[in-house]
Amino acid sequence: MRIRRVELSGFKSFMDRTVIDLPDGVTAIVGPNGCGKSNIVDAIRWVLGEQSPKHLRGATMEDVIFAGNADQGPLVRPLVIGRHAVLRHRDSSLVRAVSDSGRCPVLLVRDASRPPP
């Protein structure tokens, strides 16, 4: 499996929808301190099904939700989409969001519009 794109919305420090394309050959995410590099890694772990808030650098699962800042209040639902290719199958996406009940299941969504590789 190779992750091609990560889409974040309301996850940790990513309030607005953020799309990160990961083309072939990308092996690292670099940037200055405090820009969200570790939060991108946490988002990938979360969408792949991580259950432990400790492994996402938090005390509870609610810590993955954008907590707000001076300009914007907190959000209630984080959303992470990881688009990837699954071996010989069609492209697909893993989608994880927090539901009203507080559950956050991982959903596999296949993209039927793309032919198999």
C-alpha positions in Angstrom: 0.0 0.0 0.0 1.3 3.5 -0.9 -0.4 6.6 0.4 -0.8 9.1 -2.4 -2.7 11.9 -0.6 -3.8 12.9 2.8 -6.8 15.3 3.3 -7.2 16.8 6.8 -10.0 18.9 8.2 -10.4 19.8 11.9 -7.6 17.4 12.9 -5.3 18.8 15.6 -3.7 22.0 14.2 -5.4 21.7 10.8 -8.7 23.7 11.1 -9.2 24.3 7.4 -9.3 21.6 4.8 -5.7 20.8 3.9 -4.6 18.5 1.1 -1.1 17.0 1.1 -0.1 15.2 -2.1 2.6 12.6 -1.6 4.1 11.8 -5.0 6.5 9.0 -5.7 9.8 9.4 -4.0 8.5 11.5 -1.0 10.2 10.0 2.1 10.1 12.9 4.6 8.0 15.9 5.6 10.2 18.9 6.6 9.4 22.3 8.0 10.1 24.7 10.8 9.2 23.9 14.4 5.5 24.2 15.1 4.3 23.9 11.5 2.4 20.6 12.0 4.8 17.9 10.8 4.0 15.6 13.7 0.3 16.2 13.3 0.5 15.0 9.7 2.1 11.8 10.9 -0.6 11.5 13.6 -3.3 12.0 11.0 -1.9 9.1 8.9 -1.8 6.9 12.0 -5.3 7.9 13.0 -6.9 7.2 9.5 -5.1 3.8 9.5 -7.0 2.9 12.7 -4.8 3.9 15.6 -6.9 3.5 18.8 -4.4 4.7 21.5 -4.5 8.5 22.2 -1.1 8.1 23.7 0.3 7.0 20.3 -1.3 10.2 18.8 0.4 12.4 21.4 -2.8 13.0 23.4 -4.5 12.1 26.6 -7.9 11.3 25.1 -9.2 10.8 21.6 -10.9 14.2 21.9 -7.3 15.7 21.6 -7.3 15.0 17.9 -10.1 17.6 17.4 -9.0 21.1 16.5 -9.3 22.9 19.8 -9.6 26.5 18.5 -7.3 29.5 18.5 -7.6 33.3 18.9 -9.5 33.6 15.6 -11.6 30.4 15.5 -13.5 28.4 18.0 -13.1 24.6 18.4 -14.5 22.2 15.8 -16.6 19.2 16.7 -15.7 16.7 13.9 -12.2 16.0 12.6 -12.0 14.3 9.2 -9.0 12.6 7.7 -9.0 10.9 4.3 -6.0 8.9 3.2 -6.0 8.1 -0.6 -3.9 5.1 -1.4 -3.5 2.3 -4.0 -4.2 -1.2 -2.7 -2.0 -3.5 -4.6 -3.9 -4.7 -7.7 -7.3 -3.2 -6.7 -8.7 0.1 -7.7 -7.6 3.2 -5.9 -9.4 3.5 -2.6 -9.6 5.9 0.4 -9.6 5.3 4.1 -11.9 7.8 5.8 -12.2 8.4 9.5 -14.4 11.0 11.2 -15.8 11.3 14.7 -19.6 10.6 14.7 -22.2 12.2 17.0 -22.0 9.3 19.3 -18.2 9.8 19.7 -17.3 6.7 17.7 -14.7 7.1 15.0 -14.8 4.1 12.7 -12.4 3.7 9.7 -14.2 3.3 6.4 -12.7 1.9 3.2 -14.1 3.7 0.1 -13.2 2.3 -3.3 -13.0 4.6 -6.3 -14.9 2.8 -9.0 -14.2 5.6 -11.5 -10.5 4.6 -11.7 -9.3 1.4 -13.5 -7.0 -1.0 -11.7 -3.3 -0.3 -12.1 
